[in-house]
């Protein structure tokens, strides 16, 4: 009974084109108000963090000047691109590709606690940035860290505990939304556009789906919510992040596996869809190639890799300078090589053909398809 009600709800949510004009106007107003409030929330946190950092700099070692290598978009241009991202997101919902999203549904108490944890971490991040301290996990991390790959045992973004604590996991999505002005979830959902088209040709109940480097479930959760008969596996190397993912999304249709992306524990030709979000820019070039080979191995013929990651140099030339600033501000040791990586050719070498690519604010969404 409950499953039938859920299917009916999703069906109703996807019936936008035939709805009355007033209902469509109400939905659009509700979407705009919700996303606008998120942008305001995270922009306020960003401004408060900026002011904190100005004060903190007075007591910290001087950092090198930031030098963009290319044009940097104005705040007006970036806001316009966020608006376009939201417009594309809303259109996908109105076209019936997925239900109207409801991002960031934290309770007021959860929001307060997460905000407090975020601001508590700001001075720690500022200190690491000023002192270029980004190897705390490698040098003094938890005992289980020794079994993890060396490239993984770092304080990416100068964040406390790197990927290896539940405290880090519980504020990570909030930190990313502060960086991207509340637009992170909409960027992730670009992967649901080709996913929805795939599911129009397949039975959701029989489709084998893996979300690679799922983190706290930022894509797995909306994918399984959007497609109510789909089951999926979230795979990540961080057990603390998987613990938080399970806490946030309790569903019999979701399972979780701790493993490396370059050594997937799945049989050849066993998966229909593999997705990954913001993974490849944090991998060394050698590991990127291993991961692509593994994805190609486990995908069935005609299976798809749905890839959302940072823009690359030349995707949107007006952003090239901004992209060059990112690794100067944050500990992202493999990002500069990522910017110039030719994924179309790399994927083709493994038998994956690029079928679709679209910029989405500061991200790019791509579909690769394995040859039949």
SVG drawing of the C-alpha trace seen along z (x, -y; Angstrom):
<svg xmlns="http://www.w3.org/2000/svg" viewBox="-6 -42 60 53">
<polyline fill="none" stroke="black" stroke-width="0.4" points="0.0,0.0 2.8,-2.4 4.7,-1.7 1.6,-2.3 1.0,-5.6 4.6,-6.6 4.4,-5.7 1.2,-7.8 2.9,-10.7 5.8,-10.6 3.4,-10.3 1.5,-13.3 4.7,-15.3 5.7,-14.4 2.4,-15.6 3.5,-19.2 2.8,-19.8 -0.9,-18.9 -1.4,-20.9 -3.4,-24.1 -1.4,-27.4 -2.1,-28.5 -0.7,-25.2 2.4,-25.6 2.9,-29.2 2.6,-28.1 5.1,-25.3 7.6,-27.7 7.1,-30.3 7.6,-27.6 10.8,-26.4 12.1,-29.9 11.5,-30.8 13.1,-27.6 16.2,-27.9 16.4,-31.6 16.4,-31.0 19.2,-28.5 21.3,-30.9 20.7,-33.6 21.5,-31.2 24.8,-30.0 25.8,-33.4 25.4,-34.8 27.6,-32.1 30.2,-32.8 30.3,-36.4 30.6,-35.7 33.4,-33.3 35.2,-35.9 35.1,-38.4 36.3,-35.8 39.2,-35.0 40.1,-38.7 40.5,-38.8 42.3,-35.5 44.9,-36.6 46.2,-39.1 47.5,-36.4 48.6,-33.8 51.6,-33.6 51.2,-35.5 50.0,-33.5 51.1,-33.9 49.1,-36.2 46.4,-34.6 47.1,-34.8 44.4,-33.8 45.6,-32.3 42.9,-33.7 39.6,-35.5 37.5,-35.5 33.7,-35.9 32.0,-38.7 29.7,-38.0 26.8,-39.1 27.9,-36.5 28.1,-33.8 24.7,-34.7 23.2,-34.6 24.7,-31.1 23.3,-29.9 19.9,-31.2 20.3,-29.4 21.2,-26.2 18.1,-26.4 16.0,-27.2 17.4,-24.0 16.7,-22.1 13.1,-23.3 12.6,-22.5 13.8,-19.0 11.2,-18.5 8.5,-20.1 9.4,-17.8 8.8,-14.9 12.4,-13.7 12.4,-13.8 10.2,-15.1 10.4,-18.7 13.4,-18.6 13.4,-19.6 17.0,-20.4 18.3,-21.0 15.4,-19.9 17.3,-20.1 15.3,-20.9 16.0,-24.3 17.9,-22.5 20.0,-20.5 20.7,-23.7 21.8,-25.5 24.1,-22.7 25.6,-22.3 26.1,-26.1 27.9,-26.1 30.1,-23.2 30.9,-25.0 32.0,-28.2 34.0,-26.3 36.0,-24.7 36.8,-27.9 39.8,-28.9 41.2,-25.4 41.0,-25.5 42.5,-29.0 45.4,-27.9 46.1,-24.9 45.9,-27.1 48.3,-29.7 50.8,-27.0 50.2,-24.7 49.4,-21.9 47.6,-19.3 49.2,-16.0 47.7,-15.6 45.8,-12.5 48.9,-10.9 51.1,-11.8 48.7,-11.5 45.4,-10.0 43.3,-7.2 44.9,-3.7 42.7,-2.5 44.1,-5.2 47.3,-3.3 45.5,-0.7 44.2,-3.4 45.9,-4.7 48.5,-7.4 46.8,-9.8 43.6,-9.5 45.3,-10.3 45.3,-14.1 43.4,-17.0 41.7,-17.8 40.5,-21.4 42.4,-21.8 39.4,-20.3 39.6,-18.8 40.1,-15.0 40.1,-14.8 37.6,-12.1 38.1,-10.1 35.7,-11.2 31.9,-11.5 32.5,-15.1 34.0,-15.9 31.2,-14.0 28.4,-15.9 29.6,-19.3 31.0,-18.5 27.9,-19.1 27.3,-22.3 30.9,-23.5 30.5,-22.7 27.2,-24.6 28.8,-27.6 31.5,-27.5 28.9,-27.1 26.2,-29.4 23.6,-26.6 23.8,-25.3 25.6,-22.0 22.5,-19.7 21.2,-21.2 24.6,-20.6 24.5,-16.9 21.0,-16.5 22.3,-17.2 23.3,-13.5 19.6,-12.6 18.8,-14.0 20.4,-11.2 19.5,-8.8 15.8,-9.5 16.1,-8.9 17.9,-5.6 15.0,-4.5 12.4,-5.2 13.9,-2.3 14.5,0.0 12.6,1.5 13.8,-0.3 13.4,2.9 15.9,4.8 18.5,2.0 21.9,2.5 23.1,-0.9 26.3,-2.0 27.1,-5.4 30.9,-5.6 32.5,-7.6 29.1,-8.3 30.2,-10.2 27.2,-11.1 24.8,-10.1 24.6,-13.4 23.5,-11.8 22.4,-8.3 19.7,-9.7 18.0,-12.0 18.4,-9.3 16.5,-6.7 14.0,-9.3 13.4,-10.4 13.0,-6.8 11.0,-4.9 11.5,-1.4 15.2,-1.7 17.7,-0.2 21.3,-1.3 24.7,-0.7 26.7,-3.5 30.4,-2.8 33.0,-4.9 36.5,-4.4 35.4,-6.3 33.5,-4.3 32.7,-7.4 31.1,-9.1 29.1,-5.9 27.9,-5.8 26.5,-9.3 25.0,-8.4 23.2,-5.5 22.0,-7.7 20.6,-10.2 18.9,-7.8 17.4,-4.7 15.9,-2.7 15.8,1.0 16.6,-0.1 20.0,-1.5 23.0,0.6 26.6,-0.6 30.0,0.9 33.5,-0.2 35.9,0.2 38.3,-1.6 37.1,-3.0 40.2,-1.6 39.4,2.0 35.6,2.4 34.2,5.5 31.8,6.3 31.8,8.8 32.6,7.9 29.6,6.6 27.3,6.6 26.1,3.0 23.8,0.9 24.6,-2.6 27.6,-3.9 27.5,-7.5 30.2,-9.6 30.2,-13.2 33.3,-15.3 35.6,-12.3 38.0,-12.6 39.5,-16.0 40.7,-14.4 42.5,-11.5 46.1,-11.3 46.3,-10.9 47.4,-7.3 44.4,-6.4 42.0,-8.3 42.9,-5.9 42.6,-2.8 39.1,-4.0 37.9,-4.5 39.2,-1.0 37.3,0.5 34.1,-1.3 34.4,-0.1 35.0,3.4 31.9,3.6 29.5,1.9 27.3,4.0 27.4,3.4 25.5,0.2 25.8,-0.7 26.4,-4.3 28.8,-6.2 27.2,-9.5 29.9,-11.9 29.6,-15.2 32.7,-17.1 34.4,-20.5 34.5,-22.5 37.7,-22.0 39.8,-24.6 38.0,-25.8 34.6,-24.4 33.5,-28.0 36.5,-30.2 35.2,-33.0 35.7,-30.7 39.3,-29.6 40.9,-32.1 38.5,-31.1 39.4,-27.4 43.1,-28.2 42.5,-29.9 40.8,-26.9 44.0,-24.8 45.7,-28.0 43.0,-28.5 42.4,-24.8 44.5,-21.8 43.7,-20.1 46.9,-18.5 45.5,-16.8 43.2,-19.5 45.6,-21.4 46.2,-18.2 42.5,-17.5 41.8,-20.8 43.6,-19.7 42.8,-16.0 41.2,-14.7 38.5,-12.5 36.9,-12.0 40.1,-10.3 40.8,-8.5 37.3,-7.0 37.5,-6.0 40.6,-4.0 38.6,-1.9 35.6,-1.5 33.5,-4.3 32.1,-6.8 31.1,-10.4 27.5,-10.9 26.5,-14.1 28.2,-17.0 26.8,-20.2 28.3,-22.9 26.3,-23.5 27.5,-26.6 31.1,-25.5 30.5,-21.8 30.3,-19.7 27.9,-16.8 28.8,-14.0 27.4,-10.7 29.8,-8.0 28.3,-4.8 30.1,-1.4 30.1,0.1 27.6,2.9"/>
</svg>
